Amino acid sequence: MNKILDFDEASKTVVCQPGLLTQNLQTFADDNNLYYPVDFSSAGSSQIGGNIATNAGGIRVIKYGSTSRYVVGLDVVTGNGEYFCLDNMLIKNATGPDLKNFFIGSEGIYALTTSCRMQLVEKPKETSVFLIGFNKISSLDEITKLIIGFDIEAIEFFTRNSLNQVNKEFDHVDINNLDNNYYLIVELYDQNRFTDILEKIYKNELAQEIIISSNISQKESIWNYRLLISESISRSAPIKFDIAVPIKNTSNLIAELELFFTKNESYHLILFGHLGDGNLHVNVLKSTESLQDKDNSFIEDNIYSIVLNLGGTLSAEHGIGANKIKAFMHHEDKLKIKLIQNLKNHFDNNRILNPGKLVE
């Protein structure tokens, strides 16, 4: 179930099976002088069906949006054995709600996706990549205000702890000249106008280090600092959180998380994420062997408390699955949970699809 079945040049859409790798769809688009913009560090292993099931976002959401924007059509089979073809290629259709939206982000509890039609877009112009290093988290809000108005492809955030972890695991990553507490990667099109903003950031002492990519190789090197973080911690069995808050609360979220882990030194915080949409990936490493089998509820309860107090969500792009189900059932709006349960009963009344996920 990992094939591309059809390509419609007129609409720039691809019909594919749900097991197709994200990276393979990106390659197909590139081969046809087009672009599939949903991208993340796991593009080489994640599958389109899984992306649809969690409405995956990634590093370019600020410009291009999440997976749902690119799902033109779906063919599904529900848990009750009913087949729905939700791929009519119509730009306008005012005959009730768009039913395919019930299945996007549903984590596979309603139906199996048998094929999907995905929208490709025109290739973007050549971009420039900037690395901005700063030492005070209080600078983040001011930097964000200055850069957010540009035609930005991506804004990514990571900490010195994250960078050290990448350096530890990958010999080819050179961080010798990097010496700040926090970093932003900004990718955009209009370098000339943006350099004026960078000069202002530097003169106002909001940042202590700014690196501008001069070629493709340097762009890739800068992006490696961010995209290799997940792989660098995989052997350490991190406790992983995928959280988001309103963008205006991002710096407060980072500050409160760091304060909490400063007081709990048995745990090591690896923090990175998508600054443009308020989504942070919080990874907690247990620093001593005695903690390896310890219940994670203490960490979970405190992190979720911080996030919810800042108006945030327990999952920004990875879904609820089994690990977050208790927290989701406890904290989420009860009417929303009831609706999800009713839809589950309607599409899968024998509860055979992905049991124990999303809702109890």
SULBELNOR-V795119 format. One record per pair of residues at least 24 apart in sequence whose C-alpha atoms are under 7 Angstrom apart, sorted by the first residue. I is the first residue (numbers start at 1). GAP is how many residues later the second one is. Records with the same first field share a line. If there is no record, write none. Layout:
I = GAP  GAP
This chain:
12 = 107  108  109
13 = 104  105  106  107
14 = 103  104  105
15 = 100  101  102  103
16 = 99  100  101
17 = 97  98  99
18 = 29  30  31  95  96  97  98
19 = 28  29  30
20 = 27  28
21 = 24  25  26  27
22 = 24  25  26
29 = 91
33 = 90
34 = 86  87  88  89
35 = 85  86  87  88
36 = 84  85
37 = 27
38 = 28  29
41 = 186
49 = 64
52 = 52  53
53 = 51  52  53  54  55
54 = 50  51  52  53  263  264  265
55 = 49  50  262
56 = 261  262
57 = 260
59 = 95  97  215
60 = 93  94
62 = 91  92  214  215
63 = 89  90
68 = 36
70 = 48  49
71 = 46  47  48
72 = 45  46  47
73 = 43  44
74 = 26  39  41  42  43
75 = 38  39  40  41
76 = 35  36  37  38
77 = 34  35  36
78 = 32  33  34  269  270
79 = 31  32  268  269  273  274
80 = 267  268  269
108 = 245  246
109 = 235  244  245
110 = 234  237  238  243
111 = 242
125 = 64
126 = 63
127 = 60  61  62
128 = 59  60  61  63  85
129 = 56  57  58  59  83  84  90
130 = 55  56  57  80  81  82  83
131 = 52  53  54  55  79  80  81  91
132 = 51  52  53  75  77  78  79
133 = 47  49  50  51  74  75  76  77
134 = 46  47  48  49  72  73  74  75
135 = 45  46  47
137 = 114  118
138 = 113
139 = 67
140 = 111
141 = 110
143 = 58  63
146 = 51
151 = 37  38
152 = 35  36
153 = 34  35
154 = 32  33
155 = 29  30  31  32  119  120  121
156 = 28  29  30  117  118  119
157 = 26  27  28  115  116  117  118
158 = 24  25  26  68  113  114  115
159 = 24  112  113
161 = 109
162 = 67  108  109
163 = 62
165 = 67
166 = 59  62  63  66
169 = 63
236 = 49
238 = 45  46  47
239 = 44  45  46
240 = 42  43  44
241 = 40  41  42
242 = 38  39  40  72  73  74  75  76
243 = 36  37  38  70  71  72  73
244 = 34  35  36  68  69  71  72
245 = 33  34  62  65  66  67  68
246 = 32  65  66
247 = 30  31
249 = 61
250 = 28
253 = 54
279 = 37
320 = 38
321 = 36  37
322 = 34  35  36
325 = 32  33  34
329 = 30
